């Protein structure tokens, strides 16, 4: 029998309104699913709320960090936490319900044939994003094209953050060498996995803009992605990736 235990990593910063909504929806998708909330010292009490939820639900765990250090470092801390505890599958997921929990069983099923499962907003030329302003959609869509063009990464949605990883992939990536954040973090993980020879498979998802809380998107995240893809390409060319 395959081991279908999946740890869903949910980074949070001021997500007190969304956490009680997302957690039960995730847990009801599959009995093998557990959640790790990674809170960056949210001043709105998200971390304390997560502790309360974990106290009443053994499938919910909390990792506290003392300050807001960004999405990439939060996921890296979560990956290391999950790997140390033997989870065979680890999934990145936003706290704001922009990623549909109903896709998780399909992700688990896909990992029986693939090493990395990518929830894609741009598969086969279709754009499946709801309620984004045109400016943000263009930045995201162009960013994926840009990352593919520079790096040769063979996926349509290079910057998407709804991804499921087999532990063997994360163990092979040397997580301590990954310094990217935001969009660049998602690109770098996929690029390194592809260069290691792991199989990446995309499944179509519908991405829905958050209806509560504030987006963590910033110009700094976009700028990092612009130059970081060139650094990845250069490191790959000189054999130091």
C-alpha positions in Angstrom: 0.0 0.0 0.0 1.4 3.5 -0.9 2.1 5.9 2.0 -0.4 8.8 1.3 0.5 10.9 4.3 0.7 14.5 3.2 1.9 17.4 5.2 0.3 20.7 4.0 2.5 23.6 4.8 0.6 26.9 5.3 2.8 30.0 6.0 0.9 32.7 7.8 1.4 36.4 8.6 -1.8 38.1 9.9 -4.1 35.4 8.6 -6.3 35.2 11.7 -9.5 35.5 9.7 -8.6 32.9 7.1 -7.0 30.2 9.3 -10.3 28.9 10.8 -11.7 28.7 7.2 -8.8 26.9 5.5 -7.9 24.3 8.2 -11.1 22.2 8.3 -11.4 22.3 4.5 -7.9 20.9 4.1 -8.3 18.2 6.7 -11.6 16.9 5.3 -10.0 16.1 1.9 -8.1 12.9 3.0 -7.5 11.1 6.3 -3.8 11.1 5.7 -3.5 14.9 5.5 -1.9 16.9 8.3 -1.2 20.6 8.5 1.8 22.6 9.6 1.0 26.3 10.2 4.3 28.3 9.9 3.6 31.6 11.6 6.1 34.5 11.2 5.2 36.2 14.6 1.9 37.6 13.3 0.9 40.6 15.4 -2.8 39.9 14.9 -2.6 36.7 17.0 -2.6 34.2 14.1 0.1 32.1 15.9 -1.9 31.9 19.1 -5.0 30.9 17.2 -3.1 28.2 15.4 -1.9 26.9 18.8 -5.5 26.7 20.0 -6.6 24.8 16.9 -3.7 22.4 17.2 -4.6 21.8 20.9 -8.0 20.4 19.7 -6.9 18.6 16.6 -3.9 16.3 16.5 -3.5 16.6 12.7 -2.6 20.3 13.1 0.9 21.4 14.0 2.4 24.9 14.5 5.9 26.2 13.8 6.6 29.6 15.3 9.1 32.0 13.9 9.9 35.3 15.7 9.7 37.7 12.8 8.5 38.2 9.2 11.3 36.7 7.1 9.4 35.9 3.9 7.7 33.1 2.1 10.8 31.2 1.0 12.4 30.9 4.5 9.0 29.9 5.9 8.6 27.1 3.5 12.2 26.0 3.9 11.7 25.8 7.7 8.5 23.8 7.1 10.2 21.4 4.7 12.9 20.7 7.2 10.3 20.1 9.9 8.3 17.7 7.8 11.4 15.8 6.5 12.7 15.3 10.0 9.4 13.7 10.9 9.2 11.3 8.0 6.3 12.7 5.9 6.5 11.2 2.4 4.6 14.1 0.7 4.8 17.8 1.4 2.6 20.4 -0.1 2.8 24.2 -0.3 -0.5 26.0 0.1 -1.6 29.6 0.7 -3.6 30.4 3.8 -6.1 32.7 2.0 -8.2 30.1 0.1 -6.8 31.1 -3.2 -5.7 27.5 -3.6 -8.6 25.0 -3.6 -8.3 22.3 -0.9 -10.4 20.0 -3.1 -7.4 19.6 -5.4 -5.3 17.8 -2.7 -6.6 14.2 -3.3 -5.7 14.7 -7.0 -2.2 15.9 -6.0 -1.7 12.8 -3.9 -2.8 10.6 -6.7 -0.5 12.3 -9.2 2.5 11.7 -6.9 2.3 8.0 -7.7 3.6 8.8 -11.2 5.4 12.1 -10.6 8.0 13.5 -8.2 6.6 17.1 -8.2 2.9 18.0 -8.8 2.4 21.7 -9.8 -1.0 23.4 -9.6 -1.0 25.3 -12.8 -2.9 28.5 -13.6 -1.7 28.7 -17.2 -1.9 25.1 -18.6 -2.4 24.6 -22.3 -2.7 28.3 -23.0 -5.7 28.7 -20.6 -5.7 31.3 -17.9 -7.6 30.1 -14.8 -7.4 33.1 -12.4 -10.4 34.7 -10.8 -10.7 38.3 -9.6 -7.2 39.5 -10.3 -6.6 43.0 -11.6 -5.2 42.9 -15.1 -1.9 44.5 -14.0 -1.2 41.6 -11.6 -2.3 39.0 -14.1 0.1 40.4 -16.7 2.9 40.5 -14.2 2.3 36.9 -13.3 1.8 35.6 -16.8 4.8 37.4 -18.2 6.8 36.3 -15.2 6.2 32.7 -16.0 7.1 33.2 -19.7 10.2 35.1 -18.7 11.3 32.4 -16.3 10.8 29.7 -18.9 12.6 31.6 -21.5 15.7 32.3 -19.4 16.0 29.0 -17.6 14.4 26.6 -20.0 12.2 25.3 -17.2 9.6 22.9 -18.8 6.5 24.1 -17.0 3.8 26.6 -17.8 3.4 27.9 -14.3 6.9 28.6 -13.0 5.8 31.0 -10.3 2.8 29.2 -8.8 2.8 28.3 -5.1 0.4 25.3 -5.0 2.9 22.5 -5.3 3.3 19.0 -3.9 6.7 17.4 -3.4 7.8 13.9 -2.8 10.3 13.9 0.1 13.0 12.4 -2.1 13.0 15.6 -4.2 13.4 17.9 -1.3 16.1 15.7 0.2 18.1 16.0 -3.0 17.9 19.8 -3.4 20.2 20.8 -0.5 17.7 23.2 1.0 20.4 25.3 2.7 21.6 26.5 -0.7 18.2 28.1 -1.6 18.1 31.8 -0.8 15.3 33.0 -3.0 12.0 34.4 -1.8 8.5 34.9 -3.3 8.2 34.2 -7.0 11.9 33.5 -7.3 11.6 30.8 -4.6 9.0 28.9 -6.5 11.0 29.2 -9.7 14.2 28.1 -8.0 12.7 25.0 -6.4 11.2 23.8 -9.7 14.3 24.6 -11.7 16.6 22.7 -9.3 14.2 19.7 -9.2 14.1 19.6 -13.0 17.9 19.8 -13.3 18.1 16.9 -10.9 16.1 14.8 -13.3 12.9 14.6 -11.3 9.6 14.4 -13.1 7.4 17.5 -12.8 3.7 17.2 -13.8 1.2 20.1 -14.0 -2.5 19.8 -13.1 -4.9 22.6 -13.9 -6.2 24.6 -10.9 -8.4 27.7 -10.5 -6.7 30.4 -8.6 -9.1 32.7 -6.7 -8.0 36.0 -5.3 -8.3 36.3 -1.5 -11.5 37.8 -0.1 -10.1 38.8 3.3 -6.8 39.9 4.6 -4.0 41.7 2.7 -1.9 40.3 -0.2 1.8 39.9 0.5 2.7 40.7 -3.1 5.3 43.5 -3.5 7.5 45.2 -6.1 10.5 43.8 -4.2 9.3 40.2 -4.9 9.0 41.0 -8.6 12.4 42.6 -8.8 14.1 39.6 -7.1 12.5 37.2 -9.6 13.7 39.3 -12.6 17.4 39.0 -11.7 17.3 35.7 -9.8 16.4 33.7 -12.9 19.6 34.9 -14.6 21.6 33.8 -11.6 20.1 30.4 -11.7 20.8 30.1 -15.4 24.4 31.2 -15.0 25.0 28.8 -12.0 23.5 26.0 -14.2 25.8 26.8 -17.1 28.9 26.8 -15.0 27.9 23.6 -13.2 27.5 25.2 -9.8 23.7 25.0 -9.4 
